[in-house]
Amino acid sequence: MAELVDAPDSKSGFRKEVGVRFPLPAPTTAGDKMKFCSSCGGTVSYRVPKDDNRERAICDSCDLVHYRNPLVVVGCIAERDGKVLLCKRAIEPRYGYWTVPAGFMELGETVAGGAARETLEEALATVELGHLFAMVDVVDAGQVHLFYTGKLVGDYGVGEETLESALFSEDEIPWGEIAFHSGKFALEKYFQDSGGNNGVHVHELRRSTS
């Protein structure tokens, strides 16, 4: 995951860190603005298209309007016998820190399918997904993080982006070594709910987050 990042992760190709340490720069950052059209290679300028309400990057040659929208990160807190599965990151950012298995959705998959896939990729673990229970708006990074509950099915191991994986009870979790704010929030709410379905907990992270 990239912040979560895994949030989360290096797969996005970005490395800029904001307050929550995610790889994607804020979409409104001046230095992050698109300069050339991805269709024809022409220069772009920023203006409000007809029937729109905000500036977009519009090609000066072919008039193509380029839209940038938040990325979705999906993860799962996989549980067995009261303990949850965490992975120690083998990639930057936050190398060596513990994280909930999570990462960016891929095209062609569902939110739930992405959460299960990331758990399999990072921890070699198959999960029986439960319910969506946490959502974190990572505003400055242009991301939305969604977390599911899940039951660990069978064994687990170490994926390519993981140094080690292990099961932790609430009091065993290395809280000071959790990689990302969103993952820590999800863990806190999971144990607050005792794994039950108490709706979706919503949280917002901005640049001012410590």
C-alpha positions as CSV (number, residue, x, y, z in Angstrom):
1,M,0.0,0.0,0.0
2,A,1.4,3.4,-0.7
3,E,0.8,6.0,2.5
4,L,-1.4,3.2,3.3
5,V,0.0,4.2,0.9
6,D,0.1,1.3,1.1
7,A,-1.9,4.4,0.3
8,P,-1.3,2.3,-0.4
9,D,2.3,2.7,-2.6
10,S,5.3,2.9,-4.8
11,K,3.3,1.5,-7.7
12,S,1.9,5.0,-8.5
13,G,5.4,6.2,-9.4
14,F,5.1,9.3,-7.3
15,R,7.3,10.1,-4.3
16,K,6.2,13.5,-3.0
17,E,5.2,13.3,0.7
18,V,2.5,15.4,2.3
19,G,1.4,15.5,5.9
20,V,0.0,12.0,5.7
21,R,3.0,10.6,3.7
22,F,1.2,9.5,0.5
23,P,2.9,9.1,-2.8
24,L,0.5,11.2,-4.9
25,P,0.9,15.0,-4.9
26,A,-2.1,17.2,-4.2
27,P,-4.1,17.7,-7.5
28,T,-4.2,21.5,-6.9
29,T,-0.4,21.9,-6.5
30,A,0.8,24.4,-9.1
31,G,3.9,22.4,-9.9
32,D,1.8,19.3,-10.5
33,K,-0.2,20.8,-13.3
34,M,-0.4,19.1,-16.7
35,K,1.6,20.9,-19.4
36,F,1.0,18.7,-22.5
37,C,-2.0,16.8,-23.9
38,S,-1.8,13.0,-23.5
39,S,-3.7,12.5,-26.7
40,C,-1.9,14.8,-29.3
41,G,1.0,16.2,-27.4
42,G,-0.1,19.8,-27.7
43,T,0.2,22.3,-24.9
44,V,-2.7,22.7,-22.5
45,S,-4.1,25.7,-20.7
46,Y,-6.3,25.9,-17.7
47,R,-9.8,27.3,-18.1
48,V,-13.4,26.5,-17.2
49,P,-15.1,24.4,-19.9
50,K,-18.6,25.1,-21.0
51,D,-21.2,23.6,-18.6
52,D,-18.5,23.0,-16.0
53,N,-17.8,24.9,-12.7
54,R,-14.0,24.7,-12.3
55,E,-10.7,24.9,-14.2
56,R,-9.6,21.9,-16.2
57,A,-6.6,21.2,-18.4
58,I,-7.8,21.8,-22.0
59,C,-5.6,21.0,-25.0
60,D,-4.9,24.1,-27.1
61,S,-4.7,22.0,-30.2
62,C,-7.4,19.3,-30.1
63,D,-9.6,20.8,-27.3
64,L,-9.6,17.6,-25.3
65,V,-10.6,18.2,-21.6
66,H,-8.4,16.4,-19.1
67,Y,-10.0,15.4,-15.8
68,R,-8.2,14.4,-12.7
69,N,-10.1,12.6,-10.0
70,P,-9.1,11.0,-6.6
71,L,-7.5,7.6,-6.6
72,V,-9.1,4.8,-4.5
73,V,-7.1,2.7,-2.0
74,V,-8.6,-0.5,-0.7
75,G,-7.6,-2.6,2.2
76,C,-8.7,-5.4,4.6
77,I,-8.2,-6.1,8.3
78,A,-8.0,-9.8,8.2
79,E,-8.7,-11.4,11.6
80,R,-8.3,-14.8,13.2
81,D,-9.0,-15.8,16.8
82,G,-9.1,-12.1,17.8
83,K,-5.8,-11.2,16.1
84,V,-5.4,-9.1,13.0
85,L,-2.9,-9.5,10.1
86,L,-0.3,-6.8,9.6
87,C,2.6,-6.5,7.1
88,K,6.0,-4.9,7.5
89,R,6.7,-2.8,4.4
90,A,9.6,-3.8,2.2
91,I,9.2,-0.6,0.0
92,E,9.2,3.1,0.4
93,P,7.6,5.2,1.7
94,R,7.8,4.0,5.3
95,Y,10.1,1.1,4.7
96,G,10.1,-1.2,7.8
97,Y,6.9,0.1,9.2
98,W,3.8,-2.0,9.8
99,T,0.7,-1.6,7.7
100,V,-2.8,-3.0,7.0
101,P,-2.7,-4.9,3.6
102,A,-4.0,-2.3,1.2
103,G,-3.2,-0.6,-2.1
104,F,-4.6,1.1,-5.2
105,M,-7.6,-0.4,-7.0
106,E,-7.0,-1.7,-10.5
107,L,-9.2,-1.1,-13.5
108,G,-11.8,-3.8,-14.0
109,E,-12.1,-4.9,-10.4
110,T,-14.6,-4.1,-7.6
111,V,-13.7,-2.4,-4.3
112,A,-14.1,-5.6,-2.4
113,G,-12.1,-7.5,-5.1
114,G,-9.3,-5.0,-4.8
115,A,-9.2,-5.4,-1.0
116,A,-9.0,-9.2,-1.3
117,R,-6.3,-9.0,-4.0
118,E,-4.1,-6.6,-2.1
119,T,-4.3,-8.9,1.0
120,L,-3.3,-11.9,-1.2
121,E,-0.4,-9.9,-2.9
122,E,1.1,-8.5,0.3
123,A,0.5,-11.3,2.8
124,L,-0.2,-14.3,0.6
125,A,-3.4,-14.5,2.5
126,T,-6.9,-15.5,1.3
127,V,-9.7,-13.7,3.2
128,E,-13.5,-14.1,3.5
129,L,-14.5,-10.4,3.2
130,G,-17.0,-9.0,5.7
131,H,-18.3,-5.4,5.6
132,L,-17.0,-2.0,4.6
133,F,-16.3,-0.3,8.0
134,A,-13.9,2.7,7.5
135,M,-13.4,5.4,4.9
136,V,-10.6,8.0,5.1
137,D,-10.5,11.1,2.8
138,V,-6.9,11.9,2.2
139,V,-7.6,15.3,0.7
140,D,-4.1,16.6,0.0
141,A,-3.0,13.3,-1.6
142,G,-6.1,13.1,-3.8
143,Q,-7.0,9.7,-2.4
144,V,-9.9,7.9,-0.7
145,H,-9.1,4.9,1.5
146,L,-11.7,2.2,2.1
147,F,-11.3,-0.7,4.5
148,Y,-13.1,-4.0,4.9
149,T,-13.3,-6.5,7.7
150,G,-12.4,-10.0,6.8
151,K,-11.7,-13.5,8.2
152,L,-8.4,-15.1,7.4
153,V,-8.8,-18.3,5.5
154,G,-5.8,-20.7,5.7
155,D,-2.2,-19.6,6.1
156,Y,-0.4,-16.4,5.3
157,G,3.1,-15.4,4.2
158,V,5.3,-12.7,2.8
159,G,4.6,-11.0,-0.6
160,E,7.1,-9.1,-2.7
161,E,6.4,-5.8,-1.0
162,T,6.6,-7.3,2.5
163,L,9.5,-8.0,4.9
164,E,7.4,-10.0,7.3
165,S,3.7,-10.6,8.3
166,A,2.2,-11.5,11.6
167,L,-1.0,-11.7,13.6
168,F,-1.4,-9.2,16.5
169,S,-3.9,-8.8,19.3
170,E,-4.9,-5.2,20.1
171,D,-2.4,-4.9,22.9
172,E,0.4,-6.5,20.8
173,I,0.1,-4.0,17.8
174,P,3.2,-1.8,17.5
175,W,1.1,1.4,17.5
176,G,4.1,3.6,17.2
177,E,5.4,1.8,14.1
178,I,2.2,1.9,12.0
179,A,3.1,3.3,8.7
180,F,0.1,5.5,7.9
181,H,-2.6,7.5,9.6
182,S,-5.4,5.9,7.6
183,G,-4.3,2.4,8.6
184,K,-4.0,3.4,12.2
185,F,-7.5,4.9,12.1
186,A,-8.9,1.7,10.6
187,L,-7.3,-0.5,13.2
188,E,-8.6,1.7,16.1
189,K,-12.1,1.6,14.7
190,Y,-11.9,-2.1,14.1
191,F,-11.1,-2.9,17.7
192,Q,-13.6,-0.2,18.8
193,D,-16.3,-2.2,17.0
194,S,-14.9,-5.5,18.2
195,G,-15.1,-6.6,14.6
196,G,-18.9,-6.1,14.5
197,N,-20.9,-4.1,12.0
198,N,-21.5,-0.6,13.5
199,G,-21.6,1.2,10.2
200,V,-18.9,3.1,8.4
201,H,-16.4,5.3,10.3
202,V,-15.4,8.4,8.3
203,H,-12.3,10.4,8.8
204,E,-10.6,13.3,6.9
205,L,-6.9,13.8,6.7
206,R,-5.4,17.1,5.5
207,R,-1.9,18.6,5.3
208,S,-2.2,19.9,8.9
209,T,-2.3,16.3,10.2
210,S,0.7,15.6,12.3
